[in-house]
């Protein structure tokens, strides 16, 4: 305690207190301005999309109905979608809402609807005079034709297909293939519980981080606390399917889970076998909204509605099994435990997060210097966005960061290179190279490991040649046909004739001009997509203030501390620069061949996240040892990162619930 009362140590407790108050203030601010309104106003909380078909004219004596299951606390009304066949209609309808059980059919309220008010294709709301509380249960909407005559009656639109699996529609007592297009108004009071549970729990994690900082806990141990807290936060605010191409990664994980359980992975066309309960969420959640959260809330704790076998609606990727191994293990475990489809998605994401954090723990532990920099990059917004999902980018980032740390450790701090080190690096290269080819260049760091650290010179060549040759072999075995096709097809991203490898090599100045134009026209988007100012796939943009603070933290982490003995030497910097330029060049060439039509003057399809695997190496190029900090505030940077991620998640959460 006496140490904490010294003049210097007052600074850290003060920082902890100020940041803690800012987190509480931010939580209250977003609650007052966003969460309270979203939770208290009646909104469409359940429903179906509108399709091209309808139930036909609702003349006198015709009746249609739709059953549905409701899981929220309050029900305020219903919405139906009408079509008038571009004519003036007459007659009236009776719209009724019933609450149903096995043995009863209780009328909640009926409305008389004048069909002459229907103008074109339109929706009409039927609100309850008194909202129904404790509303969880089964319901049925019944619409009866009262006095309309054929040729002058409206109709109700159907959905595209049987998209709402928890209910069914009937026309004159006969079940239809499609459901009615309908909506249910309710209040999303579950948001109160979700919001205060998730963000309140993060305050507990922050207190733990403050305690670790005051006790001067080593960074690799602090990483576990911070990583688990921020990772769970990202899993909570980003629903399944909201990360880049996650539906394809989920499909591949389903197929691999079948393989792990000894089942047939997919049908002849590559569509994985799944349970019907695994269809509860689908690719419609790419850009999540409040209804997505409602779906997660109502289904995650349920028993599976059906475990009958069916097929997923997306084909698996032709990629290395290792690319989705953690996610697949999670799905397989969820299936064995009999969890429903929504829960299985979250278990798969948790397994991916645990793998990512395990790699991060060892990477930070063995880093000879710049541990804080690696800490910040590992828990950066876009890195976690992918690591807390089914995307294989989480595996790629884990391996690339770990390889970087391993090589730097061998170069600077380890006295001897063991066979365990050699086999680990070869394995990482062999397993990861077929996933993302260009990052194999990181293995060039191995040639910087002093030969005297190897017991035999042959071991030096085995490690370096083995890593590169093994990685190339894996690429040739698994990706040769796709790479060859990409280099020679001139695909152009489906937007017209594209580039071939020979065209690029035949006009190097033209290609360089294309690269420069890309940096000029797309540079801002690439930067914002790398530091987490924009989550492009989910269509979410956060405040530049928050992402600007993160960039500032990265800059401070680059400065060396007077206590650090090792630092980047000029030779290592030069090779690191070559690696970074090679990776950047490889990315530019790849997307020129695969996504860019000849009609564009820039390279299309590149995203900032593709540069993340080399971000630690790139930042270390600017490591400053001539102006070292007397003592770098590592724990303050960690606490600052947690605050950045907290406000990032608040921005993401409130953006989603406002849709």
BAZAKOL-974151 format. One record per residue (C-alpha): residue number from 1; z, y, x. Coordinates in steps of 0.5 Angstrom, whole numbers, plus 500, padded with zeros to 3 digits. Layout:
<rs>
NUM,Z,Y,X
...
</rs>
This chain:
<rs>
1,500,500,500
2,502,505,506
3,494,504,508
4,492,506,502
5,496,512,502
6,492,515,508
7,488,521,508
8,481,517,509
9,483,511,504
10,484,516,499
11,477,517,498
12,475,510,496
13,480,510,490
14,478,517,488
15,470,514,488
16,473,508,484
17,476,512,479
18,470,517,478
19,465,512,477
20,470,508,472
21,470,514,468
22,463,515,468
23,462,508,466
24,466,509,460
25,463,516,459
26,456,513,459
27,459,507,454
28,462,512,449
29,455,517,450
30,450,511,448
31,455,509,443
32,455,515,439
33,448,517,440
34,444,511,439
35,449,504,438
36,453,507,432
37,446,509,428
38,443,503,429
39,448,499,427
40,450,503,421
41,443,504,418
42,440,499,413
43,434,497,417
44,429,491,416
45,433,485,419
46,429,479,417
47,422,478,415
48,415,476,416
49,409,479,418
50,403,481,414
51,397,476,414
52,390,477,411
53,391,472,405
54,395,474,398
55,398,469,392
56,392,472,387
57,393,476,381
58,400,476,378
59,398,476,371
60,403,474,365
61,406,468,366
62,405,467,374
63,411,466,378
64,412,467,386
65,418,466,390
66,420,466,397
67,427,463,400
68,430,465,406
69,437,464,410
70,441,470,412
71,446,471,417
72,448,478,417
73,455,481,414
74,451,486,409
75,445,485,405
76,442,492,402
77,435,490,399
78,428,487,400
79,421,489,401
80,415,486,399
81,408,487,401
82,403,489,395
83,395,489,395
84,391,492,389
85,384,490,390
86,382,497,391
87,382,498,383
88,387,501,378
89,392,496,375
90,396,496,370
91,402,491,367
92,409,490,370
93,413,485,375
94,420,483,375
95,423,482,382
96,429,478,382
97,434,476,388
98,438,470,387
99,444,467,392
100,443,460,392
101,447,454,394
102,447,447,393
103,449,447,386
104,448,454,383
105,443,460,383
106,446,466,382
107,443,473,380
108,444,479,385
109,440,484,382
110,433,485,378
111,428,490,378
112,422,492,374
113,416,494,378
114,410,498,375
115,404,496,378
116,400,502,377
117,404,505,382
118,401,501,388
119,396,505,392
120,391,500,396
121,395,495,400
122,402,498,401
123,410,496,401
124,415,497,396
125,423,497,397
126,428,494,392
127,434,496,394
128,441,494,391
129,445,498,387
130,451,496,391
131,450,493,398
132,452,485,398
133,458,484,403
134,459,477,406
135,452,476,405
136,451,470,410
137,448,465,406
138,441,462,402
139,437,467,398
140,431,466,394
141,426,472,392
142,423,471,385
143,417,475,382
144,414,474,375
145,408,477,372
146,411,480,365
147,405,483,362
148,399,484,366
149,392,481,365
150,387,478,369
151,382,483,373
152,387,488,373
153,393,485,376
154,396,486,383
155,398,481,388
156,403,480,394
157,401,479,401
158,402,472,405
159,404,472,412
160,399,469,417
161,402,462,417
162,408,459,416
163,412,463,421
164,418,463,417
165,421,456,418
166,428,457,415
167,425,458,408
168,418,457,404
169,414,460,399
170,412,457,392
171,406,460,387
172,407,457,380
173,412,452,383
174,408,449,388
175,409,450,395
176,404,454,400
177,402,453,407
178,404,460,408
179,410,464,407
180,410,471,403
181,410,477,407
182,417,480,406
183,423,484,409
184,430,484,408
185,434,490,409
186,441,490,412
187,446,493,417
188,446,490,424
189,454,491,425
190,453,485,430
191,451,490,435
192,458,493,435
193,461,486,437
194,455,485,442
195,455,492,445
196,463,493,446
197,463,485,449
198,457,486,454
199,459,493,457
200,466,492,456
201,466,486,460
202,462,489,465
203,468,494,466
204,472,488,468
205,467,486,473
206,467,493,476
207,475,493,476
208,474,487,480
209,469,490,485
210,474,496,486
211,479,491,488
212,475,487,493
213,473,494,496
214,480,496,497
215,482,490,500
216,476,490,504
217,473,484,502
218,467,481,506
219,460,483,503
220,457,476,502
221,463,475,497
222,463,481,494
223,456,480,492
224,458,474,488
225,462,478,483
226,457,484,483
227,451,479,482
228,454,475,477
229,456,481,473
230,450,485,473
231,446,478,473
232,449,477,466
233,448,484,464
234,441,483,465
235,441,476,461
236,444,480,455
237,440,486,455
238,433,483,456
239,432,477,451
240,427,471,453
241,420,473,453
242,421,480,455
243,420,479,463
244,413,479,466
245,409,473,463
246,415,469,461
247,412,465,456
248,407,461,461
249,413,460,465
250,417,458,459
251,412,453,458
252,412,450,465
253,419,449,465
254,419,445,458
255,414,441,462
256,418,440,468
257,424,439,464
258,420,433,460
259,418,430,467
260,426,431,470
261,428,427,463
262,423,421,464
263,419,424,458
264,411,425,458
265,410,433,460
266,405,435,456
267,399,433,451
268,392,432,454
269,390,440,454
270,397,442,458
271,401,444,452
272,408,442,453
273,412,437,448
274,418,441,446
275,423,440,440
276,421,444,433
277,428,448,435
278,425,451,441
279,420,455,437
280,425,459,434
281,423,465,439
282,416,465,441
283,411,470,445
284,412,475,439
285,418,478,443
286,414,480,449
287,416,487,447
288,423,486,444
289,426,490,439
290,432,490,434
291,430,484,430
292,429,480,437
293,437,482,438
294,438,480,431
295,435,473,432
296,438,471,438
297,445,473,435
298,444,469,429
299,441,463,432
300,444,462,439
301,451,459,436
302,447,454,431
303,446,447,431
304,439,445,432
305,435,445,425
306,430,440,428
307,429,436,434
308,423,433,432
309,417,433,437
310,412,438,437
311,408,442,442
312,409,449,445
313,403,454,444
314,402,456,451
315,399,451,457
316,403,450,463
317,401,453,469
318,398,449,475
319,403,451,480
320,408,448,485
321,414,444,481
322,419,448,486
323,417,454,483
324,421,453,476
325,426,448,479
326,432,452,477
327,429,454,470
328,427,447,469
329,434,444,470
330,437,448,466
331,433,447,460
332,433,439,461
333,441,440,461
334,441,444,455
335,437,439,451
336,441,433,454
337,447,437,451
338,443,438,444
339,443,445,444
340,438,449,440
341,432,452,442
342,435,459,443
343,441,457,447
344,436,453,451
345,433,459,453
346,439,462,456
347,441,456,459
348,435,456,463
349,436,463,465
350,443,462,467
351,440,456,472
352,435,461,475
353,440,466,476
354,445,462,479
355,440,459,484
356,438,467,486
357,445,468,487
358,446,462,491
359,441,464,496
360,443,471,496
361,450,469,498
362,448,466,504
363,442,471,506
364,447,477,506
365,452,472,510
366,448,471,516
367,444,478,516
368,446,480,523
369,446,487,521
370,444,491,515
371,448,487,510
372,448,492,505
373,441,494,505
374,440,486,503
375,445,487,498
376,442,493,494
377,435,490,495
378,437,483,492
379,441,486,486
380,435,492,485
381,433,493,478
382,426,489,478
383,429,484,482
384,434,482,477
385,429,483,472
386,425,477,474
387,431,473,477
388,435,473,470
389,429,470,467
390,424,464,467
391,419,467,472
392,418,464,478
393,418,471,482
394,426,470,482
395,425,463,486
396,420,467,491
397,424,473,492
398,430,468,493
399,426,464,498
400,423,471,502
401,429,474,502
402,433,468,505
403,427,467,510
404,428,474,512
405,435,473,513
406,435,467,517
407,430,469,522
408,433,476,523
409,440,472,524
410,436,467,529
411,433,473,533
412,440,477,534
413,446,473,532
414,445,466,533
415,446,463,540
416,443,456,539
417,437,454,534
418,439,448,531
419,435,442,528
420,438,444,521
421,435,451,522
422,428,449,524
423,428,444,518
424,430,449,513
425,425,454,515
426,420,449,515
427,422,447,508
428,422,454,505
429,415,455,508
430,412,449,505
431,416,450,498
432,414,457,497
433,407,458,500
434,404,455,494
435,407,459,489
436,405,466,493
437,401,465,498
438,401,472,502
439,408,472,503
440,408,466,508
441,406,472,513
442,414,473,513
443,414,466,518
444,411,470,523
445,418,473,525
446,420,466,528
447,415,467,534
448,420,473,535
449,426,468,536
450,428,468,544
451,425,461,546
452,432,460,551
453,435,459,544
454,432,452,543
455,434,446,547
456,427,444,548
457,421,449,548
458,418,444,544
459,423,446,538
460,420,453,538
461,413,451,537
462,415,446,532
463,419,451,528
464,413,456,528
465,407,452,528
466,411,447,523
467,413,453,518
468,406,456,518
469,402,449,518
470,406,446,513
471,405,452,508
472,398,452,509
473,398,445,508
474,402,446,501
475,397,452,499
476,391,447,501
477,393,441,497
478,396,445,491
479,392,452,491
480,385,451,495
481,381,450,488
482,384,456,485
483,383,461,491
484,376,458,493
485,374,460,486
486,377,467,486
487,374,469,493
488,367,467,490
489,367,468,483
490,366,475,482
491,371,475,476
492,373,482,475
493,379,481,470
494,374,479,465
495,372,486,465
496,365,485,468
497,362,483,474
498,367,483,480
499,368,483,487
500,367,477,492
501,370,475,499
502,363,476,502
503,362,483,498
504,369,486,501
505,367,483,508
506,360,486,507
507,363,493,506
508,369,494,509
509,369,502,509
510,368,501,501
511,374,497,500
512,378,501,504
513,376,507,500
514,378,503,494
515,385,502,497
516,386,509,498
517,384,511,491
518,389,505,489
519,395,509,492
520,393,516,490
521,392,514,483
522,397,508,482
523,402,510,487
524,407,513,482
525,406,507,478
526,407,502,483
527,413,506,486
528,416,506,479
529,415,499,478
530,418,497,484
531,425,501,484
532,426,500,476
533,424,506,473
534,419,503,469
535,419,495,466
536,412,495,464
537,412,488,461
538,417,490,456
539,415,497,455
540,421,500,457
541,422,507,461
542,429,509,464
543,431,516,466
544,429,518,473
545,436,520,475
546,438,513,475
547,433,510,479
548,433,516,483
549,440,515,485
550,438,508,487
551,433,510,492
552,438,514,495
553,443,508,496
554,437,505,499
555,436,510,504
556,443,511,506
557,444,503,507
558,438,504,512
559,442,508,517
560,446,504,522
561,454,504,523
562,457,505,529
563,461,498,528
564,454,495,528
565,452,492,535
566,445,489,533
567,439,493,531
568,432,493,530
569,428,493,537
570,421,496,538
571,418,489,538
572,421,487,532
573,419,493,528
574,412,492,531
575,411,485,528
576,415,487,522
577,410,492,521
578,404,487,522
579,407,483,517
580,408,488,512
581,401,491,513
582,399,484,512
583,402,482,506
584,400,489,503
585,393,488,505
586,393,481,502
587,396,483,495
588,390,488,495
589,385,483,497
590,388,478,492
591,387,483,486
592,381,486,488
593,378,479,487
594,382,477,481
595,382,483,477
596,378,489,479
597,371,490,476
598,366,493,480
599,366,499,475
600,373,501,477
601,374,506,483
602,381,503,484
603,384,496,485
604,387,493,478
605,393,489,476
606,397,491,482
607,405,492,480
608,410,494,484
609,414,488,484
610,409,484,488
611,412,488,494
612,419,487,493
613,419,480,498
614,418,485,504
615,422,491,502
616,428,489,506
617,423,488,512
618,419,495,510
619,426,499,510
620,428,496,516
621,422,499,520
622,426,506,518
623,433,504,521
624,436,510,525
625,440,508,531
626,440,515,534
627,444,518,528
628,449,513,526
629,454,514,521
630,461,514,524
631,462,509,518
632,457,507,513
633,460,507,506
634,458,500,504
635,463,499,499
636,461,505,496
637,454,504,496
638,456,497,492
639,460,501,487
640,454,506,486
641,449,500,485
642,453,497,480
643,454,504,476
644,446,505,477
645,445,498,474
646,450,499,468
647,446,505,466
648,440,502,467
649,442,497,462
650,445,502,457
651,438,505,457
652,434,498,456
653,439,496,451
654,439,503,447
655,431,503,448
656,430,496,444
657,435,497,439
658,431,504,437
659,425,500,436
</rs>
